[in-house]
Amino acid sequence: MPPTPIIPLTELREKIDTVDSQILQLINQRAAYAQKVAETKLAQGESGSFYRPDRESLVLRRIQSLNTGPLSDETAMRFFRELMSACLALEKPLDVAFLGPEGTFTQQAAFTHFGHAVKTVPAASISAVFHLVEKGQCAFGVVPIENSTEGVISYTLDCLLTSSLQICGEVGIRVQQNLLTHASHLAQITEVYSHAQSLAQCREWLATHLPQVTQTAVSSNAQAAQLAKAHPNTAAIAGSIAAQIYHLPILAANIEDNTNNTTRFIIIGNQTAAPTGHDKTTLVVSMPNKSGALHAMLEPFATLGVDMLSIESRPSRQGLWEYVFFIDIAGHSEDDNVAKALDLLKTNVSMIKNLGSYPQALF
């Protein structure tokens, strides 16, 4: 077989320049259509957020199905996520509350889900994120709900129990910890700042590489980055977004002991997402304290073939030893089998609240 002819670099670069021009023209054409969408929505009387979680998910899944490479599906979807984010900003700017301060993994989750064209608004606590959205100061909020090694975030569950907001989406972030510092070598570092949980997640790495260095727990990894920036010969353990925001070089990357450590975040808002075919529904249920009650609660899901993804119990705070159950199931509340299961469930429990049906995480 004859060798493949080598194309001159000048010719290849001319082809790339031509494609770049075509891409730019098409991107702006798409943006112009997005502006037309906004005009149509306004003419039809829509005044709230133009972001639709179900529509975004369907677009990204379509891109995934069309992608033939050599770019990976994840890369292609991230590109289109940013494109959609920029187009949405042309339609109407989107404010998104997150558990701050700036530089946290929750802010990273907000950018991963919505793209970088949104305005992220830091809140001091999980309840404060809920309040910003409930008061209409932000269209959506992002809060952590579960970590693969530490379990559920109980305070988020408590807020969901009392809030009128819906879960509109979810996103998973792999927790990659980095050593941020202006020091040139590990030997120069005298103190490491980080949140206590992050210090624990990097315990083995610290014991091996910085065994004599003082470890100081602070309120957040973002605060740790601020301290490391202000004090010479100190370092912070934090995510890459903190390195970018606080202009701190990464001396050592991915120093977490468990490389599979992932945190799941939920998107909260006032929207109800339409079915996409790849959905999840979150419920909170309470039941009478009697024999067989738990079996009666679970039976409708098994009977109608609804996959239960997780179940978590929490004190109801209404009586001694009374509990509520947070349940994730596969499917949308408008799907036939899910709707029938929920109707059956209502007859077996004392309270049921649908916290939201929403597209399953793509990332």
ZABADREN-448087 format. One record per residue (C-alpha): residue number from 1; residue in three letters; y, x, z. Coordinates in nm, 4 decimals. Layout:
REM ZABADREN-448087
(NUM; "Ala"; (Y; X; Z))
...
This chain:
REM ZABADREN-448087
(1; "Met"; (0.0000; 0.0000; 0.0000))
(2; "Pro"; (0.3384; 0.1483; -0.0987))
(3; "Pro"; (0.5841; 0.2131; 0.1881))
(4; "Thr"; (0.8549; -0.0437; 0.2573))
(5; "Pro"; (1.1774; 0.0737; 0.0928))
(6; "Ile"; (1.4496; 0.1841; 0.3309))
(7; "Ile"; (1.7702; -0.0201; 0.2995))
(8; "Pro"; (2.0862; 0.1937; 0.3269))
(9; "Leu"; (2.2872; 0.1441; 0.6472))
(10; "Thr"; (2.6030; 0.0563; 0.4553))
(11; "Glu"; (2.4212; -0.2283; 0.2798))
(12; "Leu"; (2.2720; -0.3546; 0.6072))
(13; "Arg"; (2.6109; -0.3509; 0.7766))
(14; "Glu"; (2.7657; -0.5441; 0.4890))
(15; "Lys"; (2.4941; -0.8074; 0.5234))
(16; "Ile"; (2.5563; -0.8305; 0.8994))
(17; "Asp"; (2.9311; -0.8692; 0.8400))
(18; "Thr"; (2.8628; -1.1508; 0.5937))
(19; "Val"; (2.6330; -1.3310; 0.8391))
(20; "Asp"; (2.8861; -1.2857; 1.1209))
(21; "Ser"; (3.1532; -1.4539; 0.9071))
(22; "Gln"; (2.9178; -1.7431; 0.8362))
(23; "Ile"; (2.8249; -1.7763; 1.2048))
(24; "Leu"; (3.1921; -1.7834; 1.3089))
(25; "Gln"; (3.2693; -2.0503; 1.0498))
(26; "Leu"; (2.9774; -2.2658; 1.1683))
(27; "Ile"; (3.0657; -2.2201; 1.5359))
(28; "Asn"; (3.4184; -2.3433; 1.4731))
(29; "Gln"; (3.2830; -2.6296; 1.2638))
(30; "Arg"; (3.0643; -2.7310; 1.5585))
(31; "Ala"; (3.3638; -2.7066; 1.7929))
(32; "Ala"; (3.5654; -2.9327; 1.5646))
(33; "Tyr"; (3.2864; -3.1925; 1.5740))
(34; "Ala"; (3.2843; -3.1663; 1.9542))
(35; "Gln"; (3.6550; -3.2493; 1.9563))
(36; "Lys"; (3.5822; -3.5525; 1.7364))
(37; "Val"; (3.3165; -3.6607; 1.9870))
(38; "Ala"; (3.5786; -3.6481; 2.2619))
(39; "Glu"; (3.8195; -3.8577; 2.0553))
(40; "Thr"; (3.5478; -4.1188; 1.9946))
(41; "Lys"; (3.4534; -4.1323; 2.3629))
(42; "Leu"; (3.8168; -4.1763; 2.4667))
(43; "Ala"; (3.8621; -4.4519; 2.2060))
(44; "Gln"; (3.5572; -4.6270; 2.3564))
(45; "Gly"; (3.7149; -4.6166; 2.7020))
(46; "Glu"; (3.5248; -4.3250; 2.8586))
(47; "Ser"; (3.7399; -4.1403; 3.1103))
(48; "Gly"; (3.4969; -3.9453; 3.3273))
(49; "Ser"; (3.3080; -3.6267; 3.2562))
(50; "Phe"; (3.1863; -3.5853; 2.8981))
(51; "Tyr"; (2.8949; -3.3713; 3.0134))
(52; "Arg"; (2.5569; -3.5442; 2.9675))
(53; "Pro"; (2.2645; -3.3607; 3.1280))
(54; "Asp"; (2.0032; -3.5446; 2.9214))
(55; "Arg"; (2.1818; -3.4706; 2.5921))
(56; "Glu"; (2.2232; -3.1017; 2.6836))
(57; "Ser"; (1.8547; -3.0736; 2.7691))
(58; "Leu"; (1.7459; -3.2385; 2.4435))
(59; "Val"; (1.9667; -3.0045; 2.2377))
(60; "Leu"; (1.8287; -2.6952; 2.4102))
(61; "Arg"; (1.4681; -2.8099; 2.3774))
(62; "Arg"; (1.5305; -2.8742; 2.0051))
(63; "Ile"; (1.6662; -2.5191; 1.9693))
(64; "Gln"; (1.3541; -2.3916; 2.1447))
(65; "Ser"; (1.1298; -2.5825; 1.9020))
(66; "Leu"; (1.3231; -2.4579; 1.5955))
(67; "Asn"; (1.3384; -2.0938; 1.7001))
(68; "Thr"; (1.1176; -1.8651; 1.4889))
(69; "Gly"; (1.2387; -1.5307; 1.6290))
(70; "Pro"; (1.2800; -1.2431; 1.6491))
(71; "Leu"; (1.5078; -1.3645; 1.9314))
(72; "Ser"; (1.3128; -1.5053; 2.2261))
(73; "Asp"; (1.3381; -1.8769; 2.3071))
(74; "Glu"; (1.5220; -1.7946; 2.6292))
(75; "Thr"; (1.7796; -1.5808; 2.4468))
(76; "Ala"; (1.8348; -1.8470; 2.1803))
(77; "Met"; (1.8785; -2.1208; 2.4410))
(78; "Arg"; (2.1194; -1.9107; 2.6473))
(79; "Phe"; (2.3318; -1.8504; 2.3376))
(80; "Phe"; (2.3480; -2.2230; 2.2642))
(81; "Arg"; (2.4122; -2.3000; 2.6311))
(82; "Glu"; (2.7288; -2.0877; 2.6134))
(83; "Leu"; (2.8252; -2.2429; 2.2808))
(84; "Met"; (2.7896; -2.5937; 2.4212))
(85; "Ser"; (2.9829; -2.4904; 2.7312))
(86; "Ala"; (3.2738; -2.3664; 2.5199))
(87; "Cys"; (3.2689; -2.6818; 2.3061))
(88; "Leu"; (3.2621; -2.9037; 2.6149))
(89; "Ala"; (3.5658; -2.7180; 2.7511))
(90; "Leu"; (3.7491; -2.8137; 2.4299))
(91; "Glu"; (3.6579; -3.1786; 2.4893))
(92; "Lys"; (3.7487; -3.1827; 2.8587))
(93; "Pro"; (3.7471; -2.8993; 3.1177))
(94; "Leu"; (3.4663; -2.9302; 3.3711))
(95; "Asp"; (3.5066; -2.8444; 3.7423))
(96; "Val"; (3.1840; -2.7545; 3.9226))
(97; "Ala"; (3.1640; -2.7002; 4.3009))
(98; "Phe"; (2.9211; -2.4421; 4.4373))
(99; "Leu"; (2.8225; -2.2923; 4.7708))
(100; "Gly"; (3.0637; -1.9988; 4.7904))
(101; "Pro"; (3.2202; -1.7569; 4.8150))
(102; "Glu"; (3.2439; -1.6166; 4.4627))
(103; "Gly"; (2.9616; -1.3846; 4.3695))
(104; "Thr"; (2.6737; -1.5815; 4.5245))
(105; "Phe"; (2.3475; -1.6755; 4.3573))
(106; "Thr"; (2.4668; -2.0377; 4.3654))
(107; "Gln"; (2.7608; -1.9476; 4.1400))
(108; "Gln"; (2.5162; -1.7643; 3.9148))
(109; "Ala"; (2.3084; -2.0839; 3.9020))
(110; "Ala"; (2.6190; -2.2846; 3.8055))
(111; "Phe"; (2.6921; -2.0507; 3.5147))
(112; "Thr"; (2.3274; -2.0491; 3.4051))
(113; "His"; (2.3172; -2.4293; 3.3940))
(114; "Phe"; (2.6661; -2.5123; 3.2649))
(115; "Gly"; (2.7698; -2.1919; 3.0857))
(116; "His"; (3.0679; -1.9706; 3.1624))
(117; "Ala"; (3.3353; -2.2021; 3.0178))
(118; "Val"; (3.3315; -2.4260; 3.3272))
(119; "Lys"; (3.5653; -2.3788; 3.6227))
(120; "Thr"; (3.3593; -2.2997; 3.9321))
(121; "Val"; (3.5085; -2.4080; 4.2655))
(122; "Pro"; (3.3742; -2.2346; 4.5807))
(123; "Ala"; (3.2987; -2.4435; 4.8906))
(124; "Ala"; (3.2389; -2.3132; 5.2413))
(125; "Ser"; (2.9211; -2.5125; 5.3080))
(126; "Ile"; (2.6597; -2.7295; 5.1389))
(127; "Ser"; (2.8175; -3.0438; 5.2862))
(128; "Ala"; (3.1554; -2.9318; 5.1500))
(129; "Val"; (3.0053; -2.9186; 4.7995))
(130; "Phe"; (2.8904; -3.2784; 4.8420))
(131; "His"; (3.2355; -3.3845; 4.9677))
(132; "Leu"; (3.4187; -3.2241; 4.6726))
(133; "Val"; (3.2042; -3.4225; 4.4295))
(134; "Glu"; (3.2122; -3.7454; 4.6336))
(135; "Lys"; (3.5920; -3.7321; 4.6442))
(136; "Gly"; (3.6149; -3.6744; 4.2686))
(137; "Gln"; (3.7713; -3.3297; 4.3033))
(138; "Cys"; (3.4803; -3.1837; 4.1063))
(139; "Ala"; (3.2603; -3.3539; 3.8467))
(140; "Phe"; (2.9415; -3.1835; 3.9647))
(141; "Gly"; (2.8132; -2.9617; 4.2419))
(142; "Val"; (2.5419; -2.6958; 4.2656))
(143; "Val"; (2.3452; -2.6392; 4.5874))
(144; "Pro"; (2.0197; -2.4584; 4.6697))
(145; "Ile"; (1.7244; -2.6789; 4.7569))
(146; "Glu"; (1.4165; -2.4537; 4.7664))
(147; "Asn"; (1.3157; -2.0884; 4.7759))
(148; "Ser"; (0.9707; -1.9757; 4.6643))
(149; "Thr"; (0.9209; -1.7576; 4.9732))
(150; "Glu"; (1.1381; -1.9263; 5.2382))
(151; "Gly"; (1.0650; -2.2934; 5.1555))
(152; "Val"; (1.3043; -2.5899; 5.1350))
(153; "Ile"; (1.6710; -2.5797; 5.2335))
(154; "Ser"; (1.6679; -2.8404; 5.5093))
(155; "Tyr"; (2.0449; -2.8903; 5.5185))
(156; "Thr"; (2.0492; -2.9866; 5.1499))
(157; "Leu"; (1.7790; -3.2478; 5.2136))
(158; "Asp"; (1.9819; -3.3890; 5.5039))
(159; "Cys"; (2.2909; -3.4197; 5.2817))
(160; "Leu"; (2.0908; -3.5936; 5.0074))
(161; "Leu"; (1.9643; -3.8459; 5.2627))
(162; "Thr"; (2.3133; -3.9725; 5.3452))
(163; "Ser"; (2.5063; -3.9106; 5.0207))
(164; "Ser"; (2.5588; -4.1591; 4.7380))
(165; "Leu"; (2.5421; -3.8787; 4.4795))
(166; "Gln"; (2.2562; -3.8451; 4.2307))
(167; "Ile"; (2.0584; -3.5368; 4.1338))
(168; "Cys"; (2.1532; -3.4818; 3.7678))
(169; "Gly"; (1.9647; -3.1619; 3.6935))
(170; "Glu"; (1.8030; -2.8472; 3.8268))
(171; "Val"; (1.8002; -2.4759; 3.7544))
(172; "Gly"; (1.5876; -2.1892; 3.8826))
(173; "Ile"; (1.7230; -1.8398; 3.9478))
(174; "Arg"; (1.5043; -1.5361; 4.0014))
(175; "Val"; (1.6513; -1.3613; 4.3038))
(176; "Gln"; (1.7121; -1.0059; 4.1838))
(177; "Gln"; (1.8740; -0.7931; 4.4520))
(178; "Asn"; (2.0772; -0.4832; 4.3661))
(179; "Leu"; (2.2345; -0.2004; 4.5648))
(180; "Leu"; (2.6072; -0.2071; 4.4901))
(181; "Thr"; (2.8218; 0.0911; 4.5858))
(182; "His"; (3.0861; 0.3388; 4.4732))
(183; "Ala"; (2.8673; 0.6190; 4.6098))
(184; "Ser"; (2.7096; 0.8433; 4.3480))
(185; "His"; (2.3883; 0.9132; 4.5384))
(186; "Leu"; (2.1775; 0.7378; 4.8008))
(187; "Ala"; (2.2313; 1.0309; 5.0367))
(188; "Gln"; (2.6033; 0.9463; 5.0613))
(189; "Ile"; (2.5425; 0.5943; 5.1964))
(190; "Thr"; (2.5853; 0.5454; 5.5725))
(191; "Glu"; (2.5733; 0.1638; 5.6010))
(192; "Val"; (2.4355; -0.1292; 5.4025))
(193; "Tyr"; (2.5831; -0.4809; 5.4230))
(194; "Ser"; (2.4075; -0.8000; 5.3194))
(195; "His"; (2.3031; -1.1453; 5.4287))
(196; "Ala"; (2.0158; -1.1290; 5.6780))
(197; "Gln"; (1.7799; -1.2987; 5.4313))
(198; "Ser"; (1.8566; -1.0418; 5.1605))
(199; "Leu"; (1.8050; -0.7545; 5.4041))
(200; "Ala"; (1.4653; -0.9029; 5.4872))
(201; "Gln"; (1.3791; -0.9431; 5.1183))
(202; "Cys"; (1.4467; -0.5684; 5.0642))
(203; "Arg"; (1.2901; -0.4417; 5.3878))
(204; "Glu"; (1.0309; -0.2145; 5.2274))
(205; "Trp"; (1.2728; -0.0646; 4.9746))
(206; "Leu"; (1.5271; 0.0096; 5.2478))
(207; "Ala"; (1.2602; 0.1668; 5.4693))
(208; "Thr"; (1.1530; 0.3929; 5.1839))
(209; "His"; (1.4879; 0.4926; 5.0321))
(210; "Leu"; (1.7429; 0.4488; 5.3144))
(211; "Pro"; (1.5402; 0.4780; 5.6364))
(212; "Gln"; (1.8215; 0.6161; 5.8556))
(213; "Val"; (2.1024; 0.3955; 5.7236))
(214; "Thr"; (2.2578; 0.1227; 5.9408))
(215; "Gln"; (2.1849; -0.2307; 5.8176))
(216; "Thr"; (2.4579; -0.4844; 5.8962))
(217; "Ala"; (2.4016; -0.8569; 5.8423))
(218; "Val"; (2.7058; -1.0569; 5.7218))
(219; "Ser"; (2.7673; -1.4205; 5.6287))
(220; "Ser"; (2.7001; -1.3819; 5.2544))
(221; "Asn"; (2.6186; -1.1263; 4.9895))
(222; "Ala"; (2.9644; -1.1821; 4.8441))
(223; "Gln"; (3.1214; -1.0759; 5.1746))
(224; "Ala"; (2.8903; -0.7744; 5.1722))
(225; "Ala"; (3.0262; -0.6763; 4.8292))
(226; "Gln"; (3.3840; -0.7111; 4.9556))
(227; "Leu"; (3.3078; -0.4820; 5.2503))
(228; "Ala"; (3.1313; -0.2246; 5.0336))
(229; "Lys"; (3.4279; -0.2189; 4.7994))
(230; "Ala"; (3.6698; -0.1618; 5.0891))
(231; "His"; (3.4742; 0.1046; 5.2809))
(232; "Pro"; (3.3687; 0.4361; 5.1219))
(233; "Asn"; (3.0068; 0.5511; 5.1564))
(234; "Thr"; (2.8818; 0.1985; 5.2223))
(235; "Ala"; (2.6764; -0.0316; 5.0017))
(236; "Ala"; (2.5979; -0.3997; 4.9581))
(237; "Ile"; (2.2805; -0.5786; 4.8590))
(238; "Ala"; (2.3753; -0.8594; 4.6206))
(239; "Gly"; (2.3206; -1.0095; 4.2770))
(240; "Ser"; (2.4604; -0.8832; 3.9486))
(241; "Ile"; (2.7330; -1.1484; 3.9465))
(242; "Ala"; (2.8786; -0.9984; 4.2658))
(243; "Ala"; (2.8789; -0.6572; 4.0985))
(244; "Gln"; (3.0828; -0.8017; 3.8109))
(245; "Ile"; (3.3307; -0.9964; 4.0237))
(246; "Tyr"; (3.3984; -0.7210; 4.2766))
(247; "His"; (3.3766; -0.4325; 4.0257))
(248; "Leu"; (3.1029; -0.2478; 4.2097))
(249; "Pro"; (2.8573; -0.0240; 4.0213))
(250; "Ile"; (2.4841; -0.0952; 4.0600))
(251; "Leu"; (2.3235; 0.2200; 4.1957))
(252; "Ala"; (1.9734; 0.0697; 4.2197))
(253; "Ala"; (1.8612; -0.2509; 4.0473))
(254; "Asn"; (1.5903; -0.5035; 4.1397))
(255; "Ile"; (1.5202; -0.3627; 4.4856))
(256; "Glu"; (1.3646; -0.6836; 4.6238))
(257; "Asp"; (1.0130; -0.6417; 4.7619))
(258; "Asn"; (0.8829; -0.9633; 4.6008))
(259; "Thr"; (0.9607; -0.9667; 4.2278))
(260; "Asn"; (0.8617; -1.3345; 4.1984))
(261; "Asn"; (1.1184; -1.4579; 4.4510))
(262; "Thr"; (1.2918; -1.7598; 4.2942))
(263; "Thr"; (1.5436; -2.0137; 4.4231))
(264; "Arg"; (1.5691; -2.3645; 4.2795))
(265; "Phe"; (1.9117; -2.5281; 4.2702))
(266; "Ile"; (1.9999; -2.8923; 4.2035))
(267; "Ile"; (2.2993; -3.0348; 4.0196))
(268; "Ile"; (2.4611; -3.3273; 4.2036))
(269; "Gly"; (2.7017; -3.5804; 4.0579))
(270; "Asn"; (2.7676; -3.9476; 3.9907))
(271; "Gln"; (2.5805; -3.9644; 3.6617))
(272; "Thr"; (2.2404; -4.1134; 3.5938))
(273; "Ala"; (2.0555; -3.9080; 3.3327))
(274; "Ala"; (1.8676; -4.0889; 3.0545))
(275; "Pro"; (1.5008; -4.0091; 2.9882))
(276; "Thr"; (1.4268; -3.6967; 2.7825))
(277; "Gly"; (1.0468; -3.6849; 2.7943))
(278; "His"; (1.0575; -3.3781; 3.0220))
(279; "Asp"; (1.1912; -3.5228; 3.3463))
(280; "Lys"; (1.1502; -3.5142; 3.7212))
(281; "Thr"; (1.2307; -3.7816; 3.9801))
(282; "Thr"; (1.3152; -3.7120; 4.3444))
(283; "Leu"; (1.2576; -3.9828; 4.6049))
(284; "Val"; (1.3121; -4.0171; 4.9769))
(285; "Val"; (1.0726; -4.2562; 5.1498))
(286; "Ser"; (1.0122; -4.3773; 5.5034))
(287; "Met"; (0.7126; -4.5798; 5.6128))
(288; "Pro"; (0.5812; -4.7699; 5.9134))
(289; "Asn"; (0.4219; -4.5565; 6.1842))
(290; "Lys"; (0.0706; -4.6979; 6.1515))
(291; "Ser"; (-0.2746; -4.5881; 6.0471))
(292; "Gly"; (-0.3201; -4.5465; 5.6717))
(293; "Ala"; (0.0541; -4.5569; 5.5949))
(294; "Leu"; (0.0574; -4.2161; 5.4247))
(295; "His"; (-0.2408; -4.3076; 5.2054))
(296; "Ala"; (-0.0704; -4.6351; 5.1084))
(297; "Met"; (0.2441; -4.4401; 5.0138))
(298; "Leu"; (0.0573; -4.1971; 4.7877))
(299; "Glu"; (-0.1889; -4.4410; 4.6315))
(300; "Pro"; (0.0444; -4.5925; 4.3635))
(301; "Phe"; (0.1064; -4.2468; 4.2138))
(302; "Ala"; (-0.2657; -4.1712; 4.1881))
(303; "Thr"; (-0.3463; -4.5188; 4.0507))
(304; "Leu"; (-0.0897; -4.4933; 3.7700))
(305; "Gly"; (-0.1429; -4.1270; 3.6880))
(306; "Val"; (0.1975; -4.0023; 3.8085))
(307; "Asp"; (0.1866; -3.6331; 3.8946))
(308; "Met"; (0.3225; -3.5535; 4.2399))
(309; "Leu"; (0.4967; -3.2160; 4.2275))
(310; "Ser"; (0.5894; -3.1749; 4.5944))
(311; "Ile"; (0.6222; -3.3607; 4.9246))
(312; "Glu"; (0.8302; -3.2543; 5.2256))
(313; "Ser"; (0.8743; -3.4333; 5.5600))
(314; "Arg"; (1.1976; -3.4354; 5.7615))
(315; "Pro"; (1.2912; -3.6046; 6.0919))
(316; "Ser"; (1.4628; -3.9348; 6.0148))
(317; "Arg"; (1.7112; -3.8913; 6.3044))
(318; "Gln"; (1.6709; -4.2658; 6.3649))
(319; "Gly"; (1.3977; -4.2561; 6.6251))
(320; "Leu"; (1.1713; -4.0186; 6.8141))
(321; "Trp"; (0.8916; -3.8766; 6.5952))
(322; "Glu"; (0.9976; -4.0827; 6.2950))
(323; "Tyr"; (1.0025; -3.9046; 5.9592))
(324; "Val"; (1.1175; -3.9464; 5.6023))
(325; "Phe"; (0.9406; -3.7898; 5.3054))
(326; "Phe"; (1.1103; -3.6199; 5.0117))
(327; "Ile"; (0.8864; -3.6493; 4.7065))
(328; "Asp"; (0.9187; -3.4917; 4.3605))
(329; "Ile"; (0.7201; -3.6596; 4.0833))
(330; "Ala"; (0.6891; -3.5852; 3.7121))
(331; "Gly"; (0.8616; -3.8354; 3.4845))
(332; "His"; (1.1706; -4.0565; 3.4748))
(333; "Ser"; (1.2158; -4.3752; 3.6763))
(334; "Glu"; (1.2469; -4.5633; 3.3444))
(335; "Asp"; (0.9065; -4.4389; 3.2210))
(336; "Asp"; (0.6552; -4.7257; 3.2305))
(337; "Asn"; (0.4015; -4.5643; 3.4631))
(338; "Val"; (0.6694; -4.4310; 3.6986))
(339; "Ala"; (0.8524; -4.7665; 3.7113))
(340; "Lys"; (0.5263; -4.9482; 3.7926))
(341; "Ala"; (0.4385; -4.6938; 4.0606))
(342; "Leu"; (0.7793; -4.7348; 4.2229))
(343; "Asp"; (0.7425; -5.1147; 4.2225))
(344; "Leu"; (0.4070; -5.0816; 4.3995))
(345; "Leu"; (0.5488; -4.8253; 4.6389))
(346; "Lys"; (0.8224; -5.0637; 4.7527))
(347; "Thr"; (0.5615; -5.2974; 4.9007))
(348; "Asn"; (0.4023; -5.0189; 5.1071))
(349; "Val"; (0.7068; -4.8477; 5.2628))
(350; "Ser"; (0.9977; -4.9494; 5.4822))
(351; "Met"; (1.2609; -4.7650; 5.2754))
(352; "Ile"; (1.2763; -4.5955; 4.9353))
(353; "Lys"; (1.5748; -4.4242; 4.7745))
(354; "Asn"; (1.5742; -4.2737; 4.4271))
(355; "Leu"; (1.7797; -3.9552; 4.4549))
(356; "Gly"; (1.7795; -3.9114; 4.0790))
(357; "Ser"; (1.5746; -3.8779; 3.7615))
(358; "Tyr"; (1.6812; -3.5704; 3.5674))
(359; "Pro"; (1.5684; -3.3164; 3.3062))
(360; "Gln"; (1.3330; -3.0493; 3.4335))
(361; "Ala"; (1.4740; -2.6976; 3.4442))
(362; "Leu"; (1.4667; -2.5004; 3.1194))
(363; "Phe"; (1.5474; -2.1632; 3.2773))
